[in-house]
């Protein structure tokens, strides 16, 4: 039961985040660019692809298909998000883009805590799914 609830919660967060970003890719591309971590040539591609990766991984967790792979993708994404948000905070940037442009939000220490919790949940799911096989 616990595993199902974690899959539902984590998958839901990533489905919502992916949908909100996919609804306004230009605004999300602006957020990606403001981090200053990618060459300009990659910004639009990342902004177009990332929401669909999040959406797919979240949906797979919810429906219970390829659970370990979906959890691994979400873990890797959260590790990247932790680095990106940490760099943004260290630089004093007021950027997040975590849930697309429709959610007015700036990166904060709370964002790091959320990403760490999501990372821990995804790693836990990876471990549980591997043990079940």
C-alpha positions in Angstrom: 0.0 0.0 0.0 2.8 2.4 0.9 4.6 1.8 -2.4 1.4 2.5 -4.3 0.8 5.8 -2.5 4.3 6.9 -3.1 4.0 6.0 -6.8 0.7 7.8 -7.0 2.0 11.0 -5.3 5.4 11.1 -7.1 3.8 10.2 -10.5 1.1 12.8 -9.9 3.6 15.6 -9.2 5.6 14.8 -12.3 2.4 14.5 -14.5 1.2 17.9 -13.3 4.7 19.5 -13.7 5.0 18.1 -17.2 1.6 19.2 -18.3 2.0 22.7 -16.9 5.4 23.1 -18.7 4.1 21.6 -22.0 1.2 24.1 -22.0 3.6 27.0 -22.4 6.9 25.8 -23.9 8.1 29.3 -24.7 7.8 30.5 -21.2 9.5 27.3 -19.9 12.3 27.8 -22.4 12.8 31.3 -20.9 13.1 29.7 -17.4 15.6 27.1 -18.7 17.7 29.9 -20.3 17.7 32.0 -17.1 19.5 29.2 -15.2 22.4 29.9 -17.6 23.6 26.2 -17.4 23.0 25.2 -21.0 24.3 26.5 -24.3 21.6 28.6 -26.1 21.4 26.0 -28.9 20.1 23.4 -26.3 17.6 25.5 -24.4 14.6 25.1 -26.8 15.2 21.3 -27.2 15.4 20.8 -23.5 12.3 23.0 -22.9 10.4 21.0 -25.5 11.5 17.5 -24.4 11.7 17.7 -20.6 8.0 18.2 -19.9 7.1 15.1 -22.0 9.8 13.0 -20.2 8.3 14.2 -16.8 4.8 13.5 -18.0 5.6 10.0 -19.3 7.7 8.9 -16.3 5.0 10.2 -13.9 2.2 8.4 -15.9 4.2 5.2 -16.0 4.5 5.3 -12.2 0.8 5.9 -11.7 -0.3 3.1 -14.0 2.4 0.7 -12.8 4.2 0.1 -16.0 8.0 0.0 -16.1 7.9 1.2 -12.5 11.6 0.8 -11.8 12.6 2.6 -15.1 10.2 5.4 -14.4 11.4 5.8 -10.8 15.0 5.9 -12.1 14.2 8.6 -14.6 12.5 10.7 -11.9 15.5 10.1 -9.6 17.9 11.3 -12.3 15.7 14.3 -13.1 15.6 15.3 -9.4 19.4 15.0 -9.1 19.7 17.4 -12.0 17.1 19.7 -10.6 18.9 19.7 -7.2 22.2 20.8 -8.9 20.4 23.4 -11.1 18.5 25.0 -8.2 21.6 25.0 -6.0 23.5 26.8 -8.6 20.7 29.3 -9.2 20.4 30.0 -5.5 24.2 30.4 -5.2 24.1 32.9 -8.0 21.2 34.8 -6.5 18.9 34.0 -9.5 15.2 34.3 -9.1 14.1 31.4 -11.3 12.4 28.1 -10.8 10.2 26.9 -13.7 9.5 23.9 -11.6 5.8 23.8 -12.5 5.9 25.9 -15.6 5.2 29.5 -16.1 1.6 29.3 -14.8 2.9 28.9 -11.3 4.6 32.0 -10.1 7.4 30.6 -8.0 11.0 31.4 -7.3 13.6 28.8 -6.3 14.3 28.6 -2.6 15.7 26.3 0.1 12.2 24.8 0.1 12.6 23.9 -3.5 15.7 22.0 -2.6 13.9 20.2 0.2 11.1 19.2 -2.2 13.6 18.0 -4.8 15.5 16.0 -2.1 12.2 14.4 -0.9 11.2 13.5 -4.5 14.7 12.1 -5.1 14.6 10.0 -1.9 11.1 8.7 -2.8 12.3 7.8 -6.4 15.4 6.0 -5.0 13.2 4.2 -2.5 10.8 3.1 -5.3 13.8 1.9 -7.5 15.0 -0.2 -4.6 11.6 -1.7 -3.8 10.9 -2.4 -7.4 14.2 -4.2 -7.9 13.6 -6.3 -4.9 10.2 -7.4 -6.2 11.6 -8.7 -9.5 
